[in-house]
Amino acid sequence: MIEISLLICTRNRIRSLGATLASIAEAAERAAPHRIELIVVDNGSTDGTAAMVRRWATDRPFAVRLLAEPRPGLARARNRALDAVRGRIVAMTDDDCILHPDYFDRLARAFAAHPAPVIIGGRILPGDPADLPVTIKLEDHPMRCPADAFPGGFVMGANLAFHAEVQKRVGPFDPRFGAGAPFRSAEDTDFLLRAQAMGIPLLYDPGFVVDHHHGRRQPAEGIALLAGYGFGDGALYAKYIGQDRRAPRWLARDVRHLTKRFAGPVAGIPHFHAFRLRHVLAGFIAYAGRALTGRRRTAGPASAA
């Protein structure tokens, strides 16, 4: 029986993916390899990724499946992987992450302590000290996200796992969100919001760890990333504003944060809360505009009087 299905979605990152795969092989040596499967989704690579994965997969002691999703978008690629999973636990990481050697053992231990269904995010350490301190999760103690809290940043898709039952309840990732999609980010946060609404616990466990070699070193790269996060969150607010009583509070929280003082700039941004709110509102307006356009197209031309 497959215990853990690990999902990796990749596009034109053959070099970093090779390091990720090597770390998976090392971690699997310390686990029960016959109970692990790896699913790699090639999201339209042109750099020989598929051929490299096929060569690497030869004679592995655990199942390796290579799938293709030619339509761009991280959410679409993750949905392609989820359609194929066989494990009781579904785990996800990125193609620029390195698993710690005890990753599978610690992941299984984390889920053994909690009955299904549950979502658990793991620790994400910086892979290179030269990289900006973004897309990492450093807390060294377990945490539980309050059911009414916005879960963005509480756990991250680079090290996220859940019982397979969760996906069956929550449904697929929304392809309008995430890298390669119109709303740029927040596909994992959207998934978490839907799970919270169903009463599924959202936990953080620092025991299973990955190192994130994201490669962003210039201030402009960090600013663009944080702008995308704000834009995606704003689109989520608009998506849920009429159907989730929590949504107005999320937006109000960002407005209230304008009064907060900072000890220093965030990622070189001196007035971070104003910066974030600007991009949140841009995402909100963009989603609302698309929704309104979609309704008009569905309604068709007005009848003549």
Secondary structure, DSSP 4 states (H G I P E B T S, - for coil): ---EEEEEEESS-HHHHHHHHHHHHHHHHTS-GGGEEEEEEE-S--SSHHHHHHHHHTT-SSEEEEEE--S--HHHHHHHHHTT---SEEEEEETTEEE-TTHHHHHHHHHHTSPSS-EEEEEEEES-TTS-S-S-B---S-EE--TTS--BTTB-TTEEEEEHHHHHHH----TTSSTTSTT-S-HHHHHHHHHHHTT--EEEEEEEEEEE-----SHHHHHHHHHHHHHHHHHHHHHHTTT-TTHHHHHHHHHHGGG---SS-BTTBTTHHHHHHHHHHHHHHHHHHHHHHHHHHHH-SPPP-
